[in-house]
Amino acid sequence: MSPDPSGTIKSVLQEQRVFHPSAELASQSMVGSLEAYRRMAEQAKTDPDSFWGEAARTELEWFEPFDSVLDWSNPPFARWFEGGTTNLSFNCLDRHLNGPKADKTALIWEGEPGDVRRFTYRELHAEVCRAANALKALGIGKGDLVALYMPMVPEAAIAMLACARIGAPHSVVFGGFSAEALRDRLVDGEAKAVITADGGFRKDKAVALKPAVDAALAEGACPSVTSVLVVQRTKESVVMEPGRDQWWHELVSAQSQECAAEPMASEDRLFVLYTSGSTGKPKGVVHSTAGYNLWAHLTFKWIFDIRDEDVYWCTADVGWITGHSYIVYGPLSNGATTVMYEGAPRPSKPGAFWELIQKHGITIFYTAPTAIRAFMKSGRAVPDQYDMSSLRLLGTVGEPINPEAWMWYREVIGGDRCPIVDTWWQTETGGVMISPLPGATPTKPGSATLPLPGIEADVVDAQGEPVDVDEGGYLIVRRPWPGMMRTVHGNPQRFRESYWEYLRPKDGSFIYFAGDGARRDSDGYFWVMGRVDDVINVSGHRLGTMEIESALVSHPAVSEAAVVGRPDDLKGEAIVAFVTLEGSREVSDALIQELRVHVGKEIGPIARPDEIRCSDALPKTRSGKIMRRILRALAAGEEVKGDTSTLEDRSVLDRLRA
Ligand code: WTA
């Protein structure tokens, strides 16, 4: 972990506009005023145990009640709601079956070709039970890790819920990752089964998935994996390995639609989700049953001020935490109607999103700034062709949103009437941490505003001490919260070091280091500025520079590589790689292209460098550390400022500039 100590965190943003919730919205919403929010936050701060305890008792169903709220006797390893047993799948499904919600639409799914499937809570429950029984038939039980490598089809959500139902933690691997990346995750998690599909439809093409699973499992690379369950989606031909592979439609449909939810202890492992950090391989972020369920549930309810008649759509992929918490678990735990879309806007259908909003009467729309910037670039003529008057609330997630994009989103998509919730959070936090509450929080374009009740966020300096108003620093959280990650799979030390021991204030307290830079203004509003570590955020996707560097040096032509982010209007950040080649290799366009393809193969297309610059050396300190600060400036076409006296060979700079 190395937040660049020489780079000061500065914010140049001077945004003064403020949008107040309308009186009408305030009167209809759950938390109807800033005072009400402050009261909740105060209560959570003065008596966290009763605040969280009360929330857990009223918002979740328990098989056995818990005896304690938080055990923080061994920080940073928190234990929440000990003694209690519950089940996430039960909270998302069964508890809605005894009333009017049973026949309410739980899930509306639309495929890219336009096929639509709907599931009521009762129907979804039946499907999940069948899938759970199928997993049992494969010999999967409590504690066995099941990997999912899926397109955006209903079976992805069904499989997640089925795993939770039988207490088998899932590890969802984004379908855009390569066979190699999948294999690393299967091996690290010792997955017992993989659920996948023949493929999915994306940008008017059938994109295959099963061959990547075959490649990942080839030559006994993942001995723990004993079965593969394959959903048929594209109907392209796939190779089925006898004894290992089975079709979902054959195995699942043969099962009973009754399967009791397994009582899970609060701290039983719920899922693992890999994310990029600044060092080494992606880490398996571990979330546990009750705390995660409560946090996904509560945050969804607060932030989207959810009402029974809402039709809610989050455009994320289930392969990311946003898909976990805000396509599947948060909405279903609240008994909401959630929309899932297989496709993406594409040249043949640039208005795909707006058409979906019009068609399904979507009321809440949650997407990423990178998408908004792309829409903005192609102009308002496209969205203007659709009736989006059903919308009442908009959200963004994944990266800082620039005020210009925020204003466009508000005016063009939200018809100047829908509030925007800019939600800051991370895979590690399980759910949203900083966000406006519609009806309560005045918003400022580009600010995620205030921490949710119970979240004590702050901005501190490198010594862990608070900085002044409007000063940049590190974004931290002072206290544990129910949805926090519990550990790094197989590496508790890494969890402790990278998140909780990185900044140690004088008073010795444990604070959670998020890896982001931020400042707080005089109203206490947070302005998140982006990563301060070696993680780059490309179109809302987190990538570790180390991972891309390892992929590059695994190519025989590369001797050394350093990867940095460069500000990009559309993607937030673009990937720039500086490489030195092995002695005899000459730079050529063909080689550069080959390297890009190689990284795509090693990690996935999202990790392909936008630019690769070859040189004979990289700027290093005398102790051999690559000076990324210099590379970042060069990549951005900026002047190299600050101290360069520690450079071992200053002529490298001139050669790199040339
Ligand atoms: C960034 C995605 C600014 C941030 C939920 C964080 C944001 C990383 C915002 C986590 C936001 C997410 N404003 N930055 N509203 N939301 N980020 O784990 O850098 O994929 O650390 O979780 O995304 O990415 P992750």
Boltz pocket constraint, residues with backbone or C-beta under 6 A from the ligand:
constraints:
  - pocket:
      binder: B
      contacts: [[A, 275], [A, 320], [A, 321], [A, 322], [A, 396], [A, 397], [A, 398], [A, 399], [A, 400], [A, 401], [A, 422], [A, 423], [A, 424], [A, 425], [A, 426], [A, 427], [A, 428], [A, 434], [A, 448], [A, 514], [A, 515], [A, 516], [A, 528], [A, 529], [A, 530], [A, 531], [A, 537], [A, 540], [A, 541], [A, 542]]
      max_distance: 6.0
